[in-house]
Amino acid sequence: MLTTKDNPWDPWLHWDNWLAMDRALGYYTNELLARVMQASYGLSDEDEETLEARAIDEILTNDMTGMYQLVSNPDPNDE
């Protein structure tokens, strides 16, 4: 999951706190991800996951500030 380095909350474990901090910092990371994904309705879960992974890669590759990072799910059974 995509997050910023200055957000102390783990989005996997503390979603509400993470989201509130992300918005308070003015990043709106989920909205950025949605814009880059350009997903459309009717995609399979697999296609949507592929688009999300590509969008995250694009954001991380083009992150000139180095503020974004990827956080792995602490419970691999939930992915």
CNS distance restraints for C-alpha pairs under 8 A (distance, minus, plus):
assign (resid   1 and name CA) (resid  11 and name CA) 7.40 0.50 0.50
assign (resid   1 and name CA) (resid  12 and name CA) 7.76 0.50 0.50
assign (resid   1 and name CA) (resid  70 and name CA) 5.51 0.50 0.50
assign (resid   1 and name CA) (resid  71 and name CA) 5.15 0.50 0.50
assign (resid   1 and name CA) (resid  72 and name CA) 6.35 0.50 0.50
assign (resid   1 and name CA) (resid  73 and name CA) 7.49 0.50 0.50
assign (resid   2 and name CA) (resid  29 and name CA) 7.41 0.50 0.50
assign (resid   2 and name CA) (resid  56 and name CA) 6.77 0.50 0.50
assign (resid   2 and name CA) (resid  68 and name CA) 6.84 0.50 0.50
assign (resid   2 and name CA) (resid  69 and name CA) 5.89 0.50 0.50
assign (resid   2 and name CA) (resid  70 and name CA) 4.75 0.50 0.50
assign (resid   2 and name CA) (resid  71 and name CA) 6.24 0.50 0.50
assign (resid   3 and name CA) (resid   7 and name CA) 7.19 0.50 0.50
assign (resid   3 and name CA) (resid  11 and name CA) 7.51 0.50 0.50
assign (resid   3 and name CA) (resid  29 and name CA) 6.93 0.50 0.50
assign (resid   3 and name CA) (resid  68 and name CA) 5.65 0.50 0.50
assign (resid   3 and name CA) (resid  69 and name CA) 5.52 0.50 0.50
assign (resid   3 and name CA) (resid  70 and name CA) 6.23 0.50 0.50
assign (resid   3 and name CA) (resid  71 and name CA) 6.88 0.50 0.50
assign (resid   4 and name CA) (resid  22 and name CA) 7.87 0.50 0.50
assign (resid   4 and name CA) (resid  67 and name CA) 5.32 0.50 0.50
assign (resid   4 and name CA) (resid  68 and name CA) 4.33 0.50 0.50
assign (resid   4 and name CA) (resid  69 and name CA) 5.77 0.50 0.50
assign (resid   5 and name CA) (resid  67 and name CA) 5.44 0.50 0.50
assign (resid   5 and name CA) (resid  68 and name CA) 6.00 0.50 0.50
assign (resid   5 and name CA) (resid  69 and name CA) 6.36 0.50 0.50
assign (resid   6 and name CA) (resid  67 and name CA) 7.46 0.50 0.50
assign (resid   7 and name CA) (resid  18 and name CA) 6.93 0.50 0.50
assign (resid   7 and name CA) (resid  21 and name CA) 6.51 0.50 0.50
assign (resid   7 and name CA) (resid  22 and name CA) 6.72 0.50 0.50
assign (resid   8 and name CA) (resid  18 and name CA) 7.58 0.50 0.50
assign (resid   9 and name CA) (resid  13 and name CA) 7.85 0.50 0.50
assign (resid   9 and name CA) (resid  14 and name CA) 6.15 0.50 0.50
assign (resid   9 and name CA) (resid  15 and name CA) 7.79 0.50 0.50
assign (resid   9 and name CA) (resid  17 and name CA) 6.42 0.50 0.50
assign (resid   9 and name CA) (resid  18 and name CA) 4.84 0.50 0.50
assign (resid   9 and name CA) (resid  21 and name CA) 7.88 0.50 0.50
assign (resid  10 and name CA) (resid  14 and name CA) 5.61 0.50 0.50
assign (resid  10 and name CA) (resid  15 and name CA) 7.10 0.50 0.50
assign (resid  10 and name CA) (resid  18 and name CA) 6.34 0.50 0.50
assign (resid  10 and name CA) (resid  71 and name CA) 7.66 0.50 0.50
assign (resid  11 and name CA) (resid  15 and name CA) 4.54 0.50 0.50
assign (resid  11 and name CA) (resid  16 and name CA) 7.90 0.50 0.50
assign (resid  11 and name CA) (resid  17 and name CA) 7.94 0.50 0.50
assign (resid  11 and name CA) (resid  18 and name CA) 5.33 0.50 0.50
assign (resid  11 and name CA) (resid  19 and name CA) 7.45 0.50 0.50
assign (resid  12 and name CA) (resid  73 and name CA) 6.11 0.50 0.50
assign (resid  12 and name CA) (resid  74 and name CA) 7.36 0.50 0.50
assign (resid  14 and name CA) (resid  18 and name CA) 5.94 0.50 0.50
assign (resid  15 and name CA) (resid  19 and name CA) 5.97 0.50 0.50
assign (resid  16 and name CA) (resid  20 and name CA) 6.11 0.50 0.50
assign (resid  17 and name CA) (resid  21 and name CA) 6.16 0.50 0.50
assign (resid  18 and name CA) (resid  22 and name CA) 6.05 0.50 0.50
assign (resid  19 and name CA) (resid  23 and name CA) 6.18 0.50 0.50
assign (resid  20 and name CA) (resid  24 and name CA) 6.03 0.50 0.50
assign (resid  21 and name CA) (resid  25 and name CA) 6.05 0.50 0.50
assign (resid  22 and name CA) (resid  26 and name CA) 6.40 0.50 0.50
assign (resid  22 and name CA) (resid  27 and name CA) 5.64 0.50 0.50
assign (resid  22 and name CA) (resid  28 and name CA) 6.00 0.50 0.50
assign (resid  22 and name CA) (resid  29 and name CA) 6.88 0.50 0.50
assign (resid  23 and name CA) (resid  27 and name CA) 5.86 0.50 0.50
assign (resid  23 and name CA) (resid  28 and name CA) 5.36 0.50 0.50
assign (resid  28 and name CA) (resid  32 and name CA) 6.37 0.50 0.50
assign (resid  29 and name CA) (resid  33 and name CA) 6.14 0.50 0.50
assign (resid  30 and name CA) (resid  34 and name CA) 6.17 0.50 0.50
assign (resid  31 and name CA) (resid  35 and name CA) 6.21 0.50 0.50
assign (resid  32 and name CA) (resid  36 and name CA) 6.27 0.50 0.50
assign (resid  33 and name CA) (resid  37 and name CA) 5.99 0.50 0.50
assign (resid  33 and name CA) (resid  52 and name CA) 7.52 0.50 0.50
assign (resid  33 and name CA) (resid  55 and name CA) 6.46 0.50 0.50
assign (resid  33 and name CA) (resid  56 and name CA) 6.94 0.50 0.50
assign (resid  33 and name CA) (resid  59 and name CA) 7.83 0.50 0.50
assign (resid  34 and name CA) (resid  38 and name CA) 6.23 0.50 0.50
assign (resid  34 and name CA) (resid  39 and name CA) 7.20 0.50 0.50
assign (resid  36 and name CA) (resid  55 and name CA) 5.56 0.50 0.50
assign (resid  36 and name CA) (resid  58 and name CA) 7.95 0.50 0.50
assign (resid  36 and name CA) (resid  59 and name CA) 7.80 0.50 0.50
assign (resid  37 and name CA) (resid  51 and name CA) 5.80 0.50 0.50
assign (resid  37 and name CA) (resid  52 and name CA) 5.95 0.50 0.50
assign (resid  37 and name CA) (resid  54 and name CA) 7.63 0.50 0.50
assign (resid  37 and name CA) (resid  55 and name CA) 5.20 0.50 0.50
assign (resid  39 and name CA) (resid  43 and name CA) 7.88 0.50 0.50
assign (resid  39 and name CA) (resid  48 and name CA) 7.11 0.50 0.50
assign (resid  39 and name CA) (resid  51 and name CA) 7.21 0.50 0.50
assign (resid  43 and name CA) (resid  47 and name CA) 5.93 0.50 0.50
assign (resid  43 and name CA) (resid  48 and name CA) 6.08 0.50 0.50
assign (resid  44 and name CA) (resid  48 and name CA) 6.19 0.50 0.50
assign (resid  45 and name CA) (resid  49 and name CA) 6.12 0.50 0.50
assign (resid  46 and name CA) (resid  50 and name CA) 6.23 0.50 0.50
assign (resid  47 and name CA) (resid  51 and name CA) 6.21 0.50 0.50
assign (resid  48 and name CA) (resid  52 and name CA) 6.12 0.50 0.50
assign (resid  49 and name CA) (resid  53 and name CA) 6.13 0.50 0.50
assign (resid  50 and name CA) (resid  54 and name CA) 6.23 0.50 0.50
assign (resid  51 and name CA) (resid  55 and name CA) 6.08 0.50 0.50
assign (resid  52 and name CA) (resid  56 and name CA) 6.12 0.50 0.50
assign (resid  53 and name CA) (resid  57 and name CA) 6.19 0.50 0.50
assign (resid  54 and name CA) (resid  58 and name CA) 6.14 0.50 0.50
assign (resid  55 and name CA) (resid  59 and name CA) 6.15 0.50 0.50
assign (resid  56 and name CA) (resid  60 and name CA) 6.12 0.50 0.50
assign (resid  57 and name CA) (resid  61 and name CA) 5.96 0.50 0.50
assign (resid  58 and name CA) (resid  62 and name CA) 6.09 0.50 0.50
assign (resid  59 and name CA) (resid  63 and name CA) 5.85 0.50 0.50
assign (resid  59 and name CA) (resid  68 and name CA) 7.88 0.50 0.50
assign (resid  60 and name CA) (resid  66 and name CA) 7.86 0.50 0.50
assign (resid  60 and name CA) (resid  68 and name CA) 6.37 0.50 0.50
assign (resid  60 and name CA) (resid  69 and name CA) 7.01 0.50 0.50
assign (resid  63 and name CA) (resid  67 and name CA) 7.06 0.50 0.50
assign (resid  63 and name CA) (resid  68 and name CA) 6.89 0.50 0.50
assign (resid  73 and name CA) (resid  78 and name CA) 7.50 0.50 0.50
assign (resid  73 and name CA) (resid  79 and name CA) 6.90 0.50 0.50
assign (resid  75 and name CA) (resid  79 and name CA) 7.50 0.50 0.50
